[in-house]
Amino acid sequence: MTSRWFLLSTLLLLCAPALAHAEDAAALWDKSCKNCHGPDGRAQTRMGQKESIPDMSRASWQKRESDAELRKVIANGSSHNPKMKAYKDRLTPEQMDALVGYIRTFKAEAKE
Ligand code: HEC
């Protein structure tokens, strides 16, 4: 019995930071990225249309872009378009990693 409670509380302790992480990434996205990339990464925004920002929910886009490439653009900005700024001075490495993870969740709604 005691060992079962121990297991359960250990599990909860292990999950808590992961949950907090997911919320952080969503909040960060809403605050810093949504204006251009849209709430769902589809970039159906004025900036998205004007700058032809890629639709991050597309499976082909998700497949083409590696985590490392996404991480690099977030940290250093885009070499193609100065509107995509470098975030390395504004976000921690953990926040940038979390955002890459968050971008991967857009694929769930993918329609090709
Ligand atoms: C002021 C508008 C703007 C904001 C705010 C913005 N972006 Fe971007 N982002 C762009 C544009 C424009 C591009 C397209 C650049 C290009 O063509 O390579 C882009 C491209 C990207 C790409 C690469 C897409 C690709 O196909 O290579 C990633 C990843 C990205 N943004 C993530 C983010 C994240 C994460 C945030 C928030 C921390 C953010 N962006 C905030 C405008 C913005």
Residues whose N, C-alpha, C, O or C-beta is under 5 A from the ligand:
A	BS01	HEC	S32 C33 C36 M47 E51 I53 P54 L70 V73 I74 S78 H80 N81 K83 M84 Y87 L99
